[in-house]
C-alpha cells in the first residue's frame, strides 16, 4: 500500500493555521502570485491577519473541508498549501485549490506532485467521484500542470475577470474517478 500523503517530490502534512498565517505577508507582497491565486485585488496582509484568517477557515470543524500544507521531501520546508472542499457529498463532488508560494519553487514539479497526492486522497480515502477546479486563462503553467494530472477543460466563463485593463476567462476543469484510476493504473 502506498504512503497516502507522500509523492516523489513533496508530502502533504497537517495544515497549521499559525504556520500558514505567518507566510501571508511574504506572498501577499508578490503581486504575480496573488494574481495567479485569487480574483481579488493585490493587498498587503500582516501575519496576525493571516493567522486569524486560517484559524477561522480551519477552525469551523467542517467535516467536508480538508486543508494540507505542502512540504518538500528533501528538506521539509513549507512550499504551499492545498485545500479540498466537498461540495456535494451525495454526488461525491469536491473542489480543489492549490498554491506554491515562492517563485523560486515554481516550475519544479512540486505543484503537480502535490495535486497527484491530493487526488489520490480524494479518490481512495474520501471515495469521491469527481474533483473540479477553476484556473485563470492567463495561467498556462497551471493549466498544463492540471492537464498532466488528468484534469480536462470542461468549460469557461468568458471575460469573467478584469486584470490590467484586459478581460480574461475563468476556465473550469475536472477529473473523474475512472479517469484518475486509468491514468494511475489503479485497480
C-alpha positions as CSV (number, residue, x, y, z in Angstrom):
1,X,0.0,0.0,0.0
2,X,1.3,3.5,-0.9
3,X,2.0,6.1,1.6
4,X,-1.2,8.2,1.2
5,X,0.5,11.6,1.9
6,X,3.8,11.2,0.1
7,X,4.7,11.8,-3.6
8,X,8.0,11.8,-5.4
9,X,9.0,15.4,-4.6
10,X,6.6,16.5,-1.8
11,X,4.4,15.3,1.0
12,X,1.2,16.7,2.4
13,X,1.1,17.4,6.1
14,X,-1.5,18.7,8.6
15,X,-2.1,22.4,8.0
16,X,-1.1,24.6,10.9
17,X,-3.0,27.9,10.9
18,X,-0.2,29.6,12.8
19,X,2.5,28.5,10.3
20,X,0.4,29.2,7.2
21,X,-0.7,32.6,8.5
22,X,2.9,33.6,9.0
23,X,3.6,33.1,5.3
24,X,0.9,35.5,4.3
25,X,3.0,38.8,4.5
26,X,5.6,37.3,2.1
27,X,3.3,36.0,-0.6
28,X,0.9,38.9,-0.3
29,X,3.7,41.2,-1.4
30,X,4.2,39.1,-4.6
31,X,1.5,40.5,-6.9
32,X,2.1,37.9,-9.5
33,X,1.4,35.1,-7.0
34,X,-1.7,37.0,-5.8
35,X,-3.0,37.3,-9.3
36,X,-2.5,33.6,-10.0
37,X,-4.0,32.5,-6.7
38,X,-7.2,34.7,-6.5
39,X,-9.5,37.0,-8.3
40,X,-9.3,39.9,-5.8
41,X,-7.0,42.9,-6.0
42,X,-3.5,42.6,-4.6
43,X,-3.5,43.6,-0.9
44,X,-0.9,43.5,1.8
45,X,-1.6,41.4,4.9
46,X,0.0,41.1,8.3
47,X,1.0,37.9,9.9
48,X,-1.7,38.5,12.5
49,X,-4.4,38.8,9.8
50,X,-3.1,35.7,8.1
51,X,-3.2,33.6,11.3
52,X,-6.7,34.9,12.0
53,X,-7.9,34.0,8.5
54,X,-6.5,30.5,8.7
55,X,-7.8,29.9,12.2
56,X,-11.3,31.0,11.1
57,X,-11.2,28.9,7.9
58,X,-9.8,25.8,9.6
59,X,-11.5,26.2,12.9
60,X,-15.0,25.7,11.8
61,X,-14.9,21.9,12.4
62,X,-16.1,21.5,8.9
63,X,-16.0,17.7,8.1
64,X,-16.2,18.4,4.4
65,X,-13.1,20.7,4.1
66,X,-9.6,19.3,4.1
67,X,-6.5,21.6,4.4
68,X,-2.9,20.4,3.9
69,X,0.5,22.0,3.9
70,X,2.8,21.1,1.0
71,X,6.3,20.2,2.1
72,X,9.5,19.4,0.2
73,X,10.7,15.8,0.8
74,X,14.4,16.8,0.7
75,X,14.3,19.4,3.5
76,X,10.7,19.5,4.9
77,X,10.3,23.2,4.1
78,X,6.8,24.6,3.6
79,X,6.2,25.1,-0.1
80,X,2.5,25.9,-0.2
81,X,-1.0,24.7,0.6
82,X,-3.9,22.8,-0.9
83,X,-7.4,22.5,0.2
84,X,-10.1,20.1,-0.9
85,X,-13.8,21.0,-0.2
86,X,-16.5,18.5,-0.7
87,X,-19.4,20.4,-2.4
88,X,-21.9,17.6,-2.8
89,X,-21.4,14.6,-0.5
90,X,-24.3,12.6,-2.2
91,X,-22.8,13.1,-5.6
92,X,-19.2,12.7,-4.4
93,X,-18.0,16.0,-5.8
94,X,-15.3,18.3,-4.5
95,X,-13.5,21.5,-5.4
96,X,-9.7,21.8,-5.0
97,X,-7.3,24.7,-4.7
98,X,-3.5,24.7,-4.6
99,X,-0.8,27.3,-4.3
100,X,3.0,27.1,-4.3
101,X,4.1,30.3,-2.5
102,X,7.6,31.2,-3.8
103,X,8.5,31.9,-7.4
104,X,11.8,30.0,-6.9
105,X,9.7,26.9,-6.3
106,X,7.5,27.3,-9.4
107,X,8.1,25.1,-12.5
108,X,9.9,22.3,-10.5
109,X,7.0,19.8,-10.3
110,X,6.1,20.5,-6.7
111,X,2.5,21.6,-7.5
112,X,1.9,18.7,-9.9
113,X,3.2,16.2,-7.3
114,X,1.1,17.7,-4.6
115,X,-2.0,17.6,-6.8
116,X,-1.4,13.9,-7.6
117,X,-1.3,13.2,-3.8
118,X,-4.4,15.3,-3.1
119,X,-6.3,13.4,-5.9
120,X,-5.2,10.1,-4.6
121,X,-6.5,11.1,-1.2
122,X,-9.8,12.4,-2.7
123,X,-10.4,9.3,-4.7
124,X,-9.1,6.5,-2.5
125,X,-9.7,7.9,1.0
126,X,-12.8,10.1,0.6
127,X,-14.3,7.9,-2.2
128,X,-15.1,10.9,-4.3
129,X,-16.5,10.6,-7.9
130,X,-15.1,13.9,-9.3
131,X,-12.8,16.8,-8.4
132,X,-13.1,20.2,-10.0
133,X,-11.1,23.4,-10.0
134,X,-11.0,26.8,-11.7
135,X,-8.0,28.4,-13.3
136,X,-7.4,31.8,-14.9
137,X,-6.8,31.9,-18.7
138,X,-3.6,33.9,-18.1
139,X,-2.0,31.0,-16.1
140,X,-0.9,28.5,-18.8
141,X,1.7,26.9,-16.4
142,X,-1.1,25.8,-14.0
143,X,-3.3,24.6,-16.9
144,X,-0.5,22.4,-18.2
145,X,0.1,21.1,-14.7
146,X,-3.5,20.2,-14.2
147,X,-3.7,18.5,-17.5
148,X,-0.7,16.4,-16.6
149,X,-2.6,15.3,-13.5
150,X,-5.6,14.2,-15.7
151,X,-7.9,17.3,-15.5
152,X,-9.8,18.2,-18.6
153,X,-11.2,21.5,-19.6
154,X,-15.0,21.4,-19.1
155,X,-15.9,25.0,-19.9
156,X,-15.1,28.6,-19.4
157,X,-16.7,31.8,-18.1
158,X,-15.8,34.3,-20.8
159,X,-14.4,37.7,-19.8
160,X,-15.1,36.9,-16.1
161,X,-12.1,38.7,-14.8
162,X,-10.6,42.1,-15.5
163,X,-6.8,42.4,-14.9
164,X,-4.6,45.3,-16.2
165,X,-7.5,46.6,-18.3
166,X,-7.9,43.3,-20.1
167,X,-10.7,40.7,-19.9
168,X,-9.8,37.1,-19.1
169,X,-11.7,33.9,-19.0
170,X,-12.0,31.6,-16.0
171,X,-11.5,28.0,-17.1
172,X,-13.4,25.1,-15.4
173,X,-11.5,21.8,-15.2
174,X,-12.4,18.5,-13.7
175,X,-11.3,14.9,-13.4
176,X,-13.5,11.8,-12.7
177,X,-12.5,8.9,-10.6
178,X,-12.5,6.5,-13.6
179,X,-10.2,8.8,-15.5
180,X,-7.8,9.1,-12.5
181,X,-7.9,5.4,-12.0
182,X,-6.9,4.7,-15.6
183,X,-4.2,7.4,-15.6
184,X,-2.6,6.0,-12.4
185,X,-3.1,2.3,-13.2
186,X,-5.2,1.8,-10.1
187,X,-7.4,-1.3,-9.9
